[in-house]
Every structure is written in structure tokens, then in C-alpha cells.
């Protein structure tokens, strides 16, 4: 997973937020973030039909 953009992003975010990721947890955190990234892509890459307008906010 070291060639994936997940590792550099987590390194930068960790430093920016002041939340260090311990070495023993790094692989698990990278794997979890990669799953979240893939799930987010499913949402952001889903094309809405032209007759549907995206809601500005969710209202159940």
C-alpha cells in the first residue's frame, strides 16, 4: 500500500492534526482509510440523472 496516496496523506494529516499514528497501528489505519476512500468514491463518482438535482443538505 506504500505506492498508494493513502500513506502520504495519512502522514501529512497526522502531522497537521498533531495525532501521531503508532507504527504498530499504521498498517491497520492505512487499510481502514483505503476502504473509506473506496466507499467515498462510490458516492462521489455516482452520476445523477439529468432530471435529478442534488439536495443541498440531507433531510430524512
Backbone as a printed PyTorch tensor [residue, N CA C, xyz], in Angstrom:
tensor([[[  0.8250,  -1.1870,   0.0000],
         [  0.0000,   0.0000,   0.0000],
         [  0.8750,   1.2590,   0.0000]],

        [[  2.1640,   1.1050,   0.0100],
         [  3.0620,   2.2570,   0.0890],
         [  3.0660,   3.0780,  -1.1970]],

        [[  2.6710,   2.5010,  -2.3400],
         [  2.6030,   3.2520,  -3.5910],
         [  1.2880,   4.0010,  -3.7330]],

        [[  0.3580,   3.7370,  -2.8510],
         [ -0.9590,   4.3610,  -2.8780],
         [ -0.8730,   5.7400,  -2.2170]],

        [[ -1.7300,   6.6790,  -2.6040],
         [ -1.6910,   8.0030,  -1.9750],
         [ -2.1690,   8.0100,  -0.5240]],

        [[ -2.6530,   6.8790,  -0.0260],
         [ -3.1620,   6.8150,   1.3460],
         [ -2.0540,   7.0830,   2.3600]],

        [[ -0.9170,   6.4330,   2.2100],
         [  0.1640,   6.5670,   3.1910],
         [  0.6750,   8.0040,   3.3010]],

        [[  1.0000,   8.6760,   2.1780],
         [  1.4600,  10.0690,   2.3200],
         [  0.3810,  10.9930,   2.8860]],

        [[ -0.8750,  10.7460,   2.5160],
         [ -1.9610,  11.5820,   3.0430],
         [ -2.0690,  11.4140,   4.5560]],

        [[ -2.0530,  10.1750,   5.0240],
         [ -2.1660,   9.9410,   6.4640],
         [ -0.9820,  10.5370,   7.2170]],

        [[  0.2000,  10.4640,   6.6310],
         [  1.3840,  11.0490,   7.2590],
         [  1.2130,  12.5590,   7.4080]],

        [[  0.7690,  13.2150,   6.3410],
         [  0.5800,  14.6700,   6.3730],
         [ -0.5560,  15.0610,   7.3140]],

        [[ -1.6740,  14.3380,   7.2520],
         [ -2.8170,  14.6490,   8.1110],
         [ -2.4670,  14.4270,   9.5790]],

        [[ -1.7300,  13.3690,   9.8420],
         [ -1.3090,  13.0750,  11.2060],
         [ -0.4590,  14.2090,  11.7720]],

        [[  0.4810,  14.6890,  10.9700],
         [  1.3460,  15.7890,  11.4120],
         [  0.5520,  17.0800,  11.5750]],

        [[ -0.3240,  17.3670,  10.6300],
         [ -1.1140,  18.5970,  10.6740],
         [ -2.0240,  18.6440,  11.8990]],

        [[ -2.6400,  17.5000,  12.2070],
         [ -3.5750,  17.4490,  13.3270],
         [ -2.8980,  17.1850,  14.6700]],

        [[ -1.6250,  16.8380,  14.6330],
         [ -0.9210,  16.5210,  15.8650],
         [ -1.3880,  15.2190,  16.4840]],

        [[ -1.8170,  14.2930,  15.6340],
         [ -2.2880,  12.9820,  16.0860],
         [ -1.3680,  11.9050,  15.5300]],

        [[ -0.3240,  11.5640,  16.2610],
         [  0.6220,  10.5740,  15.7440],
         [ -0.0210,   9.1910,  15.6110]],

        [[  0.3860,   8.4860,  14.5730],
         [ -0.0670,   7.1070,  14.3620],
         [  1.0950,   6.2040,  14.7470]],

        [[  0.8890,   5.3880,  15.7510],
         [  1.9450,   4.4890,  16.1970],
         [  2.2590,   3.4780,  15.1010]],

        [[  3.5290,   3.0980,  15.0080],
         [  3.9640,   2.1610,  13.9670],
         [  3.1660,   0.8600,  13.9900]],

        [[  2.8320,   0.3870,  15.1670],
         [  2.1110,  -0.8860,  15.2630],
         [  0.6780,  -0.7800,  14.7300]],

        [[  0.1510,   0.4430,  14.6220],
         [ -1.2090,   0.6580,  14.1270],
         [ -1.2540,   1.1530,  12.6830]],

        [[ -0.1200,   1.5300,  12.1330],
         [ -0.0780,   2.1840,  10.8210],
         [ -0.7160,   1.3440,   9.7190]],

        [[ -0.3850,   0.0580,   9.6350],
         [ -0.9520,  -0.7890,   8.5730],
         [ -2.4720,  -0.8720,   8.6750]],

        [[ -2.9860,  -1.0150,   9.8910],
         [ -4.4380,  -1.1100,  10.0800],
         [ -5.1220,   0.2170,   9.7520]],

        [[ -4.5120,   1.3270,  10.1330],
         [ -5.0900,   2.6420,   9.8400],
         [ -5.0920,   2.8820,   8.3320]],

        [[ -4.0000,   2.5270,   7.6520],
         [ -3.9340,   2.6820,   6.1980],
         [ -4.9840,   1.8150,   5.5100]],

        [[ -5.1580,   0.5920,   5.9740],
         [ -6.1560,  -0.3030,   5.3750],
         [ -7.5660,   0.2460,   5.5810]],

        [[ -7.8630,   0.7170,   6.7800],
         [ -9.1900,   1.2650,   7.0630],
         [ -9.4470,   2.5180,   6.2310]],

        [[ -8.4400,   3.3670,   6.1050],
         [ -8.6140,   4.5900,   5.3250],
         [ -8.7880,   4.2730,   3.8440]],

        [[ -8.0970,   3.2600,   3.3530],
         [ -8.2460,   2.8550,   1.9520],
         [ -9.6700,   2.3740,   1.6790]],

        [[-10.2630,   1.6570,   2.6300],
         [-11.6540,   1.2090,   2.4890],
         [-12.5870,   2.4200,   2.4740]],

        [[-12.3750,   3.3580,   3.3890],
         [-13.2030,   4.5750,   3.4210],
         [-13.0700,   5.3750,   2.1290]],

        [[-11.8650,   5.4450,   1.6010],
         [-11.6340,   6.1560,   0.3480],
         [-12.4030,   5.4990,  -0.7960]],

        [[-12.3700,   4.1800,  -0.8580],
         [-13.0970,   3.4550,  -1.9090],
         [-14.6040,   3.6610,  -1.7730]],

        [[-15.1070,   3.6490,  -0.5530],
         [-16.5390,   3.8610,  -0.3360],
         [-16.9390,   5.2860,  -0.7010]],

        [[-16.1120,   6.2440,  -0.3800],
         [-16.3890,   7.6300,  -0.7330],
         [-16.4070,   7.8370,  -2.2360]],

        [[-15.5280,   7.1390,  -2.9340],
         [-15.5070,   7.2430,  -4.4000],
         [-16.8040,   6.7320,  -5.0080]],

        [[-17.3970,   5.7080,  -4.4100],
         [-18.6760,   5.2090,  -4.9170],
         [-19.7360,   6.3080,  -4.8930]],

        [[-19.7090,   7.1140,  -3.8640],
         [-20.6940,   8.1890,  -3.7280],
         [-20.3680,   9.3530,  -4.6600]],

        [[-19.1250,   9.8000,  -4.6400],
         [-18.7730,  10.9920,  -5.4160],
         [-18.7480,  10.7470,  -6.9180]],

        [[-18.5240,   9.5020,  -7.3410],
         [-18.4640,   9.2080,  -8.7720],
         [-19.8010,   8.7400,  -9.3360]],

        [[-20.8210,   8.6490,  -8.4940],
         [-22.1370,   8.2280,  -8.9650],
         [-22.7710,   9.3730,  -9.7500]],

        [[-23.0950,   9.0920, -10.9890],
         [-23.6740,  10.1340, -11.8470],
         [-25.1850,  10.2090, -11.6350]],

        [[-25.6650,  11.3930, -11.2840],
         [-27.1030,  11.6000, -11.1360],
         [-27.7240,  11.7990, -12.5150]],

        [[-28.9170,  11.2560, -12.7240],
         [-29.6130,  11.5450, -13.9810],
         [-29.8600,  13.0540, -14.0920]],

        [[-29.9550,  13.5440, -15.3210],
         [-30.0810,  14.9890, -15.5300],
         [-31.3400,  15.5840, -14.9080]],

        [[-32.4120,  14.7970, -14.7720],
         [-33.6560,  15.3370, -14.2260],
         [-33.6660,  15.3760, -12.6950]],

        [[-32.5860,  14.9370, -12.0670],
         [-32.4890,  14.9410, -10.6050],
         [-31.4750,  15.9950, -10.1820]],

        [[-31.8690,  16.7960,  -9.2020],
         [-30.9760,  17.8150,  -8.6630],
         [-30.4580,  17.3470,  -7.3090]],

        [[-29.1720,  17.4860,  -7.1030],
         [-28.5880,  17.0950,  -5.8230],
         [-29.1270,  18.0050,  -4.7220]],

        [[-29.5100,  17.4240,  -3.6030],
         [-30.0310,  18.2080,  -2.4810],
         [-28.8840,  18.9550,  -1.8080]],

        [[-29.1050,  20.2130,  -1.4020],
         [-28.0470,  20.9560,  -0.7320],
         [-27.7170,  20.3840,   0.6480]],

        [[-28.6840,  19.7070,   1.2670],
         [-28.4270,  19.0240,   2.5370],
         [-29.4200,  17.8850,   2.6890]],

        [[-29.0320,  16.9080,   3.4880],
         [-29.8610,  15.7220,   3.6920],
         [-30.9430,  16.0160,   4.7180]],

        [[-32.1820,  15.6630,   4.3860],
         [-33.2910,  15.7720,   5.3290],
         [-34.0440,  14.4460,   5.3100]],

        [[-33.9550,  13.6720,   6.3810],
         [-34.6400,  12.3680,   6.4010],
         [-36.1560,  12.5190,   6.4000]]])
